[in-house]
Amino acid sequence: MLKLFVTLILLSCVFPVCPQSSGTDLQYYSDTTLSDLARLQSAALSSDYAYRQTAYLSNNIGPRLSGSKQAERAVEYVADEMRKLGAEVRLQKLKVPHWERGIETGELVTFPGMAAGTTQKVVLTALGGSVATKVDGLTADVVVVNSFDELTRLGRPGVAGKIVLFNSKFDQEMADSGFGIQAYGQAVQYRGGGASAAARLGAVASLVRSAGGSQNRLAHTGGVRYAEDAPKIPAAAVSNEDAETIAYLAKMGQVQMRLALTPKALPDAESYNVIADLKGVEKPDEVVIVSGHLDSWDLGTGALDDAAGVAVSMQVLKLVKDLGLKPKRALRFIAYMNEENGLVGGTDYATEQRSNIANHVAAIEADLGASNTVGILFAGKPEVAQSLAPISKILSTQGSGLVQQQAGVGADIGPLTQLGVPSFAPWFDTRTYFNYHHTAADTFDKVDPKLLAKCGSMMAVLAYGLANLERPLPR
């Protein structure tokens, strides 16, 4: 997942949970709404609906890279599930990238101290969108740099004809302190831009140290962004452990690698956003979006990224229907397609709705795993925090009552945020998320049902509360 908002979240402000006062409550929520929110919270904390849907998307359907058969099946499945709930479903047609991984192998064929006639395997994976090597691969010396500045200092004489390894380390201490997304934002720049920077200096391939915290020799995939002013060269990520080994050996002398990548870029495929509405009873033209992205990378099964986010969003409509609640505004579920390698779903939805943007009261997206939910993130005017005070008071009873303002809170809803729609997301504990993110370890067993229930509760309480606001949010 290429998080387009990671550079924005450094500008943030934490708001304390304000004491609930009758004056504030009357401005934003009726007594009936507050009572219904407490009912929703209780129902969500005891429901296993989101957990079962996460299991099905992950285990039964599997990895869902855009353009794949699994992505197509996921669209069908989620649309059918929403119809079962009585929601009004439509499929928004998209044209999405269709890239298939192919074979990916790497081995060190020359390095200091090697035993004659041997090689050393390198654990790696192609970056999404990478071009291929020749079928039989390429063999070249490896040069190791820790930054773009080091690459520039080497210049063309030090880079031309070589494989460049960007050995920028994921800051695990930062992640362990609760700033996992910030650590990721620092590391991911080399995954996106490393190949073009190396190609401008004549490199024949680009490797990056995996942009995550796994210590299990797992490679971390994600999209490469080829610049128009540079040749396209093969791009892959190596595991943290293999990056360490290569950097160690390169300090001693010549390191040569044989690299084979055979991905295919196929013509854009037809796919869909799944959109399902529960109509509002007082202001049916106004909508509150609750969403996640349906596509995933193909190494694991996309449980954390982002089957869990889709599932808790589906559950919002399920709980509202089961409890017989009547939202004033429409609750709109969206399962976006192609967040990971193009953001077509989020971009096309915002484009389609531009003339109707005033009727989008709020947009919520869950897309950072399924760990402990400590509160609500929002992008919008600071005054929005006041409207969240009664909601955060309810959620504080489950340990999810914090509120933080950020410049951006979600990739798919980012285009809506830019158009002025107040935007929201669960505030997750991200200390361990990047141990699994975009790796083969992103599987259903990593989902804790109790923590997923907390996230589902936060999503339901927030979405229904915003749908039943007595007056509009500041914007």
MIBA-869532 format. One record per residue: y, x, z of N, C-alpha, C, O, CB in turn. Coordinates in steps of 0.1 Angstrom, whole numbers, plus 5000, padded with zeros to 4 digits. Glycine has a CB too. Layout:
BEGIN
YXZYXZYXZYXZYXZ ...
//
This chain:
BEGIN
498850085000500050005000501250095000501450175009500049905012 502150074990503450154989504450064996505049974990503850184975 504750105009505750025017507150055013507650165016505550045031 507749965006509049985000510149985011511350025009509449884990 509749935023510749915033510750025044511450015054510649785040 509850125043509650215054510850295057511150335068508550305051 511750325047512950405049514050325056514950375060513450465036 513850195056514850105062514750085077515750055083514849975055 513550105082513250055096513850155106513750125118511850045098 514350265102514950355111516250295117516650335128515250495105 516850205110518050135114517650005121517449905115519050105103 517450015134516949895141517649875155518249975160515449905143 517449755160518049735173517149635181516649535175519449665172 516849665193515949585201516749495210517749535216515049675210 516449365209517149265217516249225229515049195227517549145209 516749215241515949165252515749015251516448945244516649195266 514648975257514348825258515448755266515548785278512948795263 516148675260517248605268516748495276515748425272518348555258 517348475288516948355296517048225288518048215281517648355309 516148135289516148015282517247925289517147895301514747945281 518147875281519147785287519147655279518847655267520547855287 519547545285519547425278520547415267520247355257519847305288 521647485268522647495258522047555245522247505234523847565262 521447675247520847745235519747655229519647645217520347875240 518847605237517747525232518247405224517647375214516847475244 519247335229519747225221520347265208520347185199520747145230 520847385207521347425194520347445184520547415172522147555196 519147495188518147535178516847455178516247435168517847675180 516447405190515147335191515247215200515947215211514047435197 514547115196514446995205513347015216512547105215514146865197 513346935226512346945236510946915230509946975235512646845248 510946825221509646795214509146925207507946955208509746685205 509946985200509547105193509047215202508047275200510747165184 509747235213509347335223507947305229507147395231510347345234 507747175231506447135236505347155226504247195229506446985240 505647125213504747145202504447295200503247335197505247095189 505447385202505147525201504247575212503347665209506547605202 504347525224503347565234501947515231500947585233503747505248 501847395225500547345220499947435209498747475209500647205215 500847475200500347565189499947695195498847755190501547585179 500647755204500247885210498847875216498047955214501247925220 498647765224497347755230496247735220495147795222497347635240 496447655210495447635199495147765192493947795189495847525190 496147845189495947965181495248065189494348135184497348025177 495448075202494848175211493348145212492548235216495448185224 492948025210491547985212490847965198489647935198491447865220 491547985187490947955174490348085169490848195171492047905164 489248065161488548175154488748165139488048235131487148195158 489548065135489748045120490148165113489548205103490747925118 491248235118491748355111490748465111490548535101493048405117 489948475122488948585122487848555112487348645105488348585137 487448425110486448395101486948415086486148455078485948255103 488148385084488748405070488848545067488648595056490048325069 489248625077489348775075487948825072487848915063489948845087 486948785079485548825076485148795062484548875055484648765086 485448675057485048625044485748705033485148755024485348475042 487048725034487848805024487348945024487249005013489248795027 487049005035486649145036485149165032484849245024486849195050 484249085038482849115037482249035025481349095018482049075049 482648915023482048835012482648864998481948874988482148685015 483948884998484648914985484849064984484649114973485948844985 485249134994485349274993486749324988487749254989484349334984 486849454984488049514979488649434968487949384959487849654975 490049424968490649324959491849384951492949334951491149204966 491549494945492649564937493049474925492249414919492249704932 494349464923494849374913494149394899493949514895496349384911 493849294892493149294880491649294881490849284871493549424873 491049314893489649324895489049184896489749084898489349404908 487649174894486949054896487049004910487148884913485449074892 487149094920487249054934488648984937488648884944487049174943 489649044931490948974932490948834926491548744932492049064926 490348824915490248694908489548594917489948474919489548704895 488448644923487648554932488448514945488348404950486348624936 489248614950489948584962491048474959491248394968490648714967 491648474947492648374944491948234944492448144950493248404930 490748224938490048104937489648054951489847934955488748114929 489148144960488748114973489848064982489747954988488048234980 490948134982492048094991492647964986493047884994493148204991 492847944973493347824968492447704972492947594976493447824952 491147724971490247614975490347584990490347464994488847654972 490547684998490647665013491947595016491947505025490647805020 492947625009494247555011494147405007494747315013495447625004 493447384996493247244992492447165002492747045004492547234978 491447225009490747165019491547115031491247015037489647255024 492647185033493547145044494547035040495346995048494347275048 494446995027495346895022496746945018497646865016495546795033 496847075016498147135012498247114997497347094989498247285015 499547114992499847104978499847244972500647324976501247034975 498847274964498547414959499047424945498747344936497047444961 499647544942499947584928499647734927499847804937501347544924 499347774915499147914912500247964903500447914892497747934906 500948064908502048124900501448234892501048334897503248174910 501548214879500948314870501748444870502948444870500848254855 500948554870501548694870500848774859499748744855501448754884 501548884855500848994848500949114857501949164860501549014834 499749164861499649264871498949394865498149384856498949224883 499249514871498549634866497049624868496649564878499149754873 496349684859494849684860494449824859494349884848494149584850 494149894870493750034870492350044877492149974888494750114878 491450114871490150134877489850284880490350364873489050084868 489250304892489150434897488350534890488750644886488650424911 487050504887486250604880485650704889485650694901486950664868 485250814883484650934890485751014896486751034890483751014881 485551074908486451164914485751264922485051234932487451084923 485851394918485151504925486051624925486851644916483851534918 485851704935486551824937485751924944484951894953487951804944 485852054939485152164946485952294945486552314934483652174941 485852374955486452504954485452594948484252604953486852554968 485852664937484852744930485152894932484352984929484852714915 486352924937486753064940487553064953488552984954487553134929 487153144963487953154975487553274983486353314981487853024984 488353324991488053454998486853435007486753335015489253495007 485853535006484753535015483553445011482553435018485153495029 483653384999482653284995481353364992481253474988483053214983 480253294995478953344992478753334976479053234970477853264999 478153434970477953434956477153314951476153274958477253564952 477553254941476853144935476953004942476152914940475353174935 477952994951478152874958479552814955480452874949478052894973 479752684959481052624958481252544971480252534979481152524946 482452494974482652414986483252284982484352274975483652494995 482652174986483052044983484452014989484652055000482051934987 485251934982486551884987486451734987486151674976487751944978 486751674998486751524999488151484994489151515000486551475013 488151404983489451354977489251224971488151174969489951464967 490351164967490351034960491551024951492651074955490350914970 491450964939492550954930493650864936493250764943492050904917 494850894934495950804937496050694927495850714915497250884939 496450574932496450464923497450484912498650524914496850344931 496950464899497850484888497750614882498350644871499250454891 496950704888496750844883496150844869495350754865495850924892 496650934861495950964848494751044851494551094861496951034838 493951054840492651124842492751264838493651304830491551054833 491751344843491551484837490651464825490251344821490851574848 490351564818489251554808487951514815487851534827489051694800 487051464807485851414813485151514821484551484832484951354802 485151644816484451744824485351814834484951914839483851844814 486551764836487451814846488351924842488351964830486651854858 489051984851489852104849489652194860489252154871491352064847 489852324858489652434868490952514868491352564857488452524865 491552524880492852604880493052654895492352604904494052514876 493852754896494252804909495052694916495752614910495052934908 494952704930495652604938496752684945496552794951494652544949 497952624945499052674953499452574963499552454960500352714943 499752614975499952524987501452534990501952634993499052564999 502052414992503452404997503452295007502652205008504452374985 504452305016504652215027505752115025505952015032504852285040 506552135014507752055012508152064997507752154990508852085021 509051974993509651984980510452114979510552174968510451864977 511152154990511952274989511052394987511452484979512752295003 509952404993509052514990508552514976508452624970507752515000 508352404970507952394956509052444947508752524938507552244952 510252404950511452454942511552604943511852664933512652384947 511352664955511552804956510452884948510752994943511452844971 509252824947508252884938508652894924508352994917506952814940 509252784919509752774905508552774895507452774899510652894902 508952764883507952764872506952874873505752854870508552754859 507453004875506453114875505353104886504253144883507153244878 505653034897504653024907503752894906502852874914505253024920 504152804897503552674896502852644883501752584883504552564899 503352694872502852664859501352694858500852804861503652734848 500552594853499152614851498252604863497052624863498852744845 498952564874498152554887498052414892498752324887498852644897 497252394902497152274910497952284922497852384930495652234913 498952194924499752204936499252114947498951994944501252164932 499052164959498752084971499952074980500452174985497552154978 500451954982501451924991500851905005500151805007502351804987 500952005014500351995027501251955038501352015048499752135030 501851845036502751785046501951695055501351605051503951695039 502051735068501151665078501751535083502951525086500951765090 500851435084501251315091501551345106500751415112500051205090 502651295111503051335125502351245135502751135138504651315126 501151285139500351205148501051185162500851085168498951275150 501751285166502451265179503551155178503651075188503151395183 504151145167505151035165504350905165504850805171505851055152 503250895158502450775157501950745171501950625175501250795148 501450835179500950815192502050765202501750695212500350945198 503350785198504450745206504850595202505850545208505550835205 504150535193504450405189505250395176505750285173505150335200 505450505169506250505157505350535145505650625137507350605158 504250465143503350495132503950475119503750555109502050415134 504650365117505250335104506350445100506450475088505850195104 507050495110507950605107507250735103507750805094508850625119 506150765110505450885106504850865092504850965084504250905116 504450745089503950725075505050735065504850795054503350585074 506250685068507350695059507750835056508150865044508550625065 507550925065507851065063506851135053507151205045507951145076 505551095055504451165048504251105034503851185025503151145056 504650985032504250915020505150955008504750934996504350765021 506251025010507151064999506351164990506651154978508351135005 505451244995504751334986503751264978503451314967504151444995 503151164983502151084976502851014964502351014953501450974984 504050964966504750894955505350984945505150964933505750804961 506051094950506851174941506251314938506851384930508151184946 505251354945504751494943504251524929504551634925503651514953 503551434923503051474910504151504899504051604892502151354904 505151424899506251444889507051574893507351644884507151324889 507251594906507951724910507151844905507751944901508151724925 505851834907504951954903504851964888504952074883503551934909 504851854881504651854867505951914860505851974850504451714861 507151894866508351944860508252094860508952164851509551894868 507452154868507352304869506152354862505752474863507452344883 505452264855504252304847502952294854501952354849504452444843 502852234865501552214872500652134864501052044856501752154886 499352154865498352074857497751964865497151874859497152174852 497951964878497451854887498151864900498751964904495951854889 498251754907498851744920497951684931497251584928500151654919 497851754942497151704954498051684965499051754966495951804958 497851584973498551564985497651554997496551494996499451434984 498151605008497351575021497451435024498551375023497951665033 496351375028496351225031497451185040497651245051495051185036 498151075037499351025044498850935055499350815056500350955035 498050985064497550905075496950985086496951115085496450805071 496450925097496051005108494551015110494051055121496550935120 493750985100492250985101491851135104492251225098491550935089 490951145114490351275117488851265114488051335121490551315132 488451195104487051175100486751215086485851155080486651025103 487551305081487451355067487451245057486551235048486151445066 488351155058488551045049489851065041490851095047488550905057 489751045028490951055020491650915020491050815020490551095005 492950925019493850805020494550785006495250875001494950825031 494250675000494750644986496150574987496650554998493850564978 496650544976497950474975498550504962497950584954498950524987 499650444958500250464945500950594943501650644952501050344942 500850644931501650754926502750694917502550604910500850864918 503950754918505050704910505450814900506150914903506350664919 505050794888505450894877506850874873507250754869504450884865 507650974873509050974868509050984853508151044846509851084874 510050924847510150914832510451054826510151084814511150814828 511051144834511451274829510451384831510751504830512751314835 509251344835508151444838506851414831506551294830508051464853 506051514827504751474822503851414833504051434845504051604817 502951324829501951264838500851364840500151394830501551124833 500551404852499451484855498551414865498951334873499851624860 497251454865496251384875496751414889497251514893494851444873 496551304897497051304911496051254921495451154918498351224913 495751324932494751284941495151314955496051404957493351344938 494551254965494751284979493551354984492451304981495151164987 493651454992492551524999492551485014493651455019492551674997 491451485020491351455034492251555042492451675037489951455040 492651525054493351615063492651745065493151855065493751545076 491351725067490551845070490451935059490452065060489151805075 490251885046490151965035491552035031491552145027489751885023 492651965034493952025032494052145041494652245037495051925035 493652135054493652245063492852365058493252475059493152205077 491652335053490752445048491452515036491452635036489452385044 491952435027492552495015493752585019493952695014492952395005 494552525028495752605032495352735039495952835037496652515041 494352725047493852845054493352955044493753065045492652805064 492552915034492053005025493153065016493053175012490952935016 494052975012495153025003495953135009496553215002496052904999 496053135022496753245029496053385027496653485028496953215044 494753375024493953495023493853555009493653675007492553475029 494053464999493953504986493753394976494153284979492753604984 493153424965493053324954492053214958490953234963492553394941 492553084955491752964957491752894944492852864938492252874969 490552864938490452794926489652674927488652674934489852894915 490052564921489452434923489052374909489752394899490352334930 487852314909487452234898487652084902487052044912485952264894 488452014894488851874897488451784886488751814874490351874900 487851674889487451574878487851434883487351394893485951584875 488751374876489151234878489051154865489551204855490651224884 488451044866488250964853488750814855488050724851486750964849 489950794861490450664862490850604848491050684839491650654871 490950474847491350414835492550314838492550234847490150334828 493550324829494650224830494450124819494550164807496050294828 494050004822493749904813494949814810495949824818492549814818 494949734800496049644798496349554810495349514817495849554785 497549514812497949424824497049304823496749244813499349394823 496649264835495749154837496549024842497549034848494649184847 495948914839496448784844496048764858494848774861496148664835 496948734867496548704880497548594886498348544878496448824889 497448574899498248464905498648494919497948564927497448334904 499848444923500148414937499648284940499748184932501748424939 499048264952498548134957499648084966499948144976497148154964 500147964962501247904969500747764974500247684966502547894961 500847734987500447604992501447555002501847625011499047624999 501847425000502847365008502347255017501547175012503947314999 502747255029502647135038504047075038505047145043502147165052 504246955033505546905031506346875044505646835054505446775023 507546895044508446865055508746715055508846655045509646945055 508946655067509146515068510646475068510946365065508546465081 511546575071512946545071513746615060514646555054513546575085 513346735058514046825048512946885039512747005039514946925054 512346805030511146855022511546955012510647035008510546735016 512846965008513247064999513447205005513547304998514447024991 513547205018513747335025512347395029511547315033514647325037 512247525028510947585030511047705040512047775040510247625017 509947715048509747835056508447905051507347835051509647805071 508548025046507348095041506648165052507148225060507848195030 505248155051504348235059503348295050502748225042503648145071 503248435051502548495040501948635043502148685054503548525029 501048675034500448815034500148845020500348765011499148815043 499548965017499248995003497648995002496949045010499849124999 497248934990495848914988495149034982493949054984495648794979 495849114975495249234969495049344980495649344991496049294958 494149444977493949554986493549674977493149664966492849524997 493549794984492949904977491449894977490949804984493450034984 490849984970489449964966488450054974487250054971489249984952 488950144983488050234990487250155001486050175003488850344996 488050075009487349995019487249855015487149825003488150005033 487449755024487349615020488649545023488649425023486149555027 489649615026491049555028491049455039491749355038491349485016 490349485050490449395062491749395069492349295071489349425072 492249515072493549535079494649515069495749465073493549665086 494449565057495549565047495049495035494549565025495949715044 495149365034495849275043495149145044495749035045497249255038 493749145045493049025047493448955060493648835061491549045047 493749035070494148975083495448905082495648795088494249085093 496448965074497748895073497648765065498248675068498648995066 496748765055496548645047495948535056496248415056495648665035 494948575064494148485072495048425083494948305086492948555079 495848505090496748435101497748345094498148255101497448545109 498148375082499048285075498348155071498948045072499648355063 497148165066496348045064496247955076496347835076495048085058 496048025087495747955100496947875104496747775111495348055111 498147915101499347835105499247695100499447595107500647905100 498947685087498747545081497547475087497647355089498647555066 496547545090495347485096495647425109495247305112494147585097 496347495118496647445131497547335131497447235139497147565140 498647345123499547235122498947105117499246995123500747265112 497947115108497246995104496346945115496246825117496447025091 495547035121494646995131495346925143494746835149493847115136 496546965147497246915158498046795154498746725163498147015164 498046755141498846635137500346655138501046555139498446525145 500846775137502246805138502946775125502346785114502446955142 504246745125505046705114506246795113507246765119505446555114 506146905105507346995104508446925097508246845088506947125097 509646955101510846895095510946955081511346885071512146925103 510747085079510847155066509447185062508447185069511747275067 509347215049508047245043507547385049508347475050508047255028 506347395052505647525055504947565043504047505038504647515067 505447685037504847735025504047855027504647965031506047765015 502747845025501847965026501948035012501847965002500447925029 502048165012501948245000500948355002501148435011503348294995 499948374994499148494993499548564980499248524969497548454992 500348674983500948744971499848834965498948884972502148834976 500048854952499148944945499949064940501049054936498548874932 499249184941499749314936500849374945501849434939500349294923 500749364958501649434967501349584966502249664966501549394981 500049624965499749764966500149854955500649964958498249774967 500149804943500449894932501349834921501149844909499149944925 502349764926503349714917504349614923505449604918502649644906 503949544933504849444939505249334930506349274931506049504945 504349304920504649194910504749064917505748984914503649194899 503849034926503848894932505148864940505748764938502648884941 505548954948506748934956508048934947508948844949506949034966 508049014937509249024928509348904920510448844918509149154919 508248864914508248744905508548614912509248524907506948734897 508048604925508348484933509848474935510448374933507548484946 510448584939511848584942512648554929513648484930512348714948 512248604918512948584906512848434902513848374898512348664894 511648374903511448234900512348144909512848044904510048194902 512548184922513148094931514648134933515348074942512448104945 515248224925516548264927517548154928518448144936516948364916 517448054919518347944919518147844930518947764933518247864906 517047864937516647774948516747854962516147804972515247714946 517347964962517248054973517847994986517448024997517848184970 518847904984519547844996518647755004518847735015520747764991 517547704997516647625004515447705011514647645017516047524994 515547835010514547915017515147955030515948045032514248045009 514747875040515247895054514848025060515648085067514847775063 513648065058513148185064511848235056511148145050512848175079 511548365057510348415051509648505062510248595068510548495038 508348485064507548565073506448625066505748565057507048475085 506148755069505048825062504348905073504948975081505548915051 503048905073502148985081501449085073500649055064501148895090 501749215074501149315066501249455073501649555066501849325052 500849465085500649595091499449595100499449655111501949635099 498349535096497149535103496849425112497349315110497149665111 496149445123495749345132495649395146494849355154494349285128 496549485150496549545163497349455172497749345169497149685163 497649505184498449425194499749395189500549475184498549505207 500149265190501449215186502349205198502149125207501349075179 503449285198504349295209505549215208506249195217504749435212 505749155196506949075194507249045180506349035171508149135200 508449015176508948975163509949075158510849115165509548835164 509749115145510749185138511549095129510948995124510149305130 512849115128513549035118514649115111515149215116514248915126 514849065098515949125090516949015087516548915082515349185077 518149035091519148935090520348965099520449075104518648795093 521248865101522348885109521948905124520948845128523348775108 522648985132522249005146522148875154521348855163523249095153 522948775149522948645156521648575156521348475163524048555151 520748615146519448545145518648565158517848485161518648605133 518948675165518248705177518348585187517448555195518648835184 519548525188519848415197518948295194518348235203521248375196 518648275181517848165178516348185181515648085183517948135163 516048315183514648345186514348345201513148355205514248475181 515348335209515148345224514148245229513248295237516548325231 514248115226513248025232511848055227510848045234513547885228 511748095214510448135208509848255216508648265219510548165193 510748365217510248485224509848455239509048525244511348585223 510548355245510148325259508748265259507948305268511148225265 508348185249507048125249506048245246504948255253506948025238 506348325237505448435233505348545243504348625244505848495220 506348555252506248655263505148635272504648725279507548665271 504648505273503448475282502148545277501248555284503348325283 502148585264500948655259501348795256500448865250500548585246 502448845260502848985258503449015244503349125239501649075260 503948905238504548925224505948875223506348825213503648845214 506748905233508048845234509248935230510348895231508348805248 508949055226510049145222510649105208509949045200509649295221 511949135206512549105193513349225189514049285196513548975195 513149265176513849375171514349355157513749295148512849505170 515649385155516249375142516049505133516149615139517749355143 515649485121515549595111516149555098516449445095514049625110 516349655090516949635077516049565067516449495058517449765070 514749585069513649525061512449515069512149605077513449605048 511649405067510449385075509149365067508049345073510649265084 509249365054508049335046508249365031509349345026507549195048 507249425025507349455011507449335002508349324993506249545006 506549235003506549124994507749034996508248974986505249044996 508249015008509348935011510649015010511748965012509248875025 510549145007511749225005512749174995513949174998511349365002 512249134983513249074974513948954979515148924976512549034961 513248874987513948754993514948805004516048745005512948665000 514648905011515548955021516849005014517948975019514949075029 516649075003517849124995518649004990519849024988517349204984 518048884988518848774984519448694996520048584994517948684976 519248745008519948685019519048595028519548535037521048615015 517748585025516848495033516548575046516048685045515548465025 516748505057516348565070514848595070514048505066516748475082 514448715073513048755071512448805084513148855093512948855061 511148785086510448805099509048865097508448845086510348675107 508548935107507248995106506749015121507549025130507149125098 505449015123504949055136505349205139505349285130503349035136 505649225151505849365156504549415161504249385173507049365166 503949495154502649555157502749685165503649765162501749565145 501749715173501549845178500749925167499649895164500649845192 501450025161500950095149500350225153500250315144502050105139 500050255165499550385169498250425162498150545159499350395184 497350335159496150375153495950315139494950345132494950325162 496850235135496750165122496550265110495650245101497950085119 497250375110497150475099495950565100495850655092498450555099 495050545110493750605110492850545099491850605095493150605124 493150415096492350345087492950305074492250285064491850215094 494250285074495050235063494750315050494850435049496550255066 494450235039494150285026492950385025492850465016495350355021 492050375035490850465034489650375034489750255034490850555047 488450435032487250365032486850305045485950225046486050465028 487650335056487350285069488150155072488050095083487750385080 488850105062489549975064488549865061488449805050490849965054 487849835072486749735071486849635083487549665092485349805071 486049525082486249415091485949455105486449395114485349305087 485049555108484649585121485849635129485849645142483649695121 486949675123488149725129489049615135489949635142489049815120 488649485132489549375136489049325149487849285151489449265125 489849325159489649275173489949125173491149095171490349355184 489049035176489348895175490448845185491148765181488048815177 490448915196491448875206492848915201493848835203491148935220 492949035196494249075191494748995178495848975176494249225188 493748965170494048885158494548745163495448685156492848865149 493948695173494348565178495848565183496648475181493448515190 496248675190497548695194498548695182499648635183497748825202 498148765172498948765160499048625154500148585150498448865150 497948555153497948425148498848335156499548245150496548375147 498848345169499748265178501148295175501948205173499448295192 501548425174502948455171503348395157504448345156503048605170 502448405147502848355134503048205134503948155128501748395124 502148135141502247985142503447945149504147855145500947935148 503647995161504847965169506147985162507047905161504848035183 506248105156507448145149507648055136508747995134507448285144 506648035128506747955116507147805119508047755113505447965108 506447745128506747605131508047595138508847495135505647545140 508447685146509747685153510847695142511847615143509947795162 510747785132511747795122511747665113512847625108511547915114 510647615111510547485103511247375109511647275103509147455099 511347375123511847265130513247295137513647225146510947225141 513947395132515247425137516147305136516147235126515847545129 516947295146517947185146519147215138519947125134518347145160 519447345136520547385127520147515120519247585125521847405135 520747545109520347665101520547795108521347805117521147665088 519747895104519948025109521148085103521548055092518648115106 521848175110522948255104522448335092521448395093523648345115 523248335081522948415070524148445061524048515051521848345061 
//
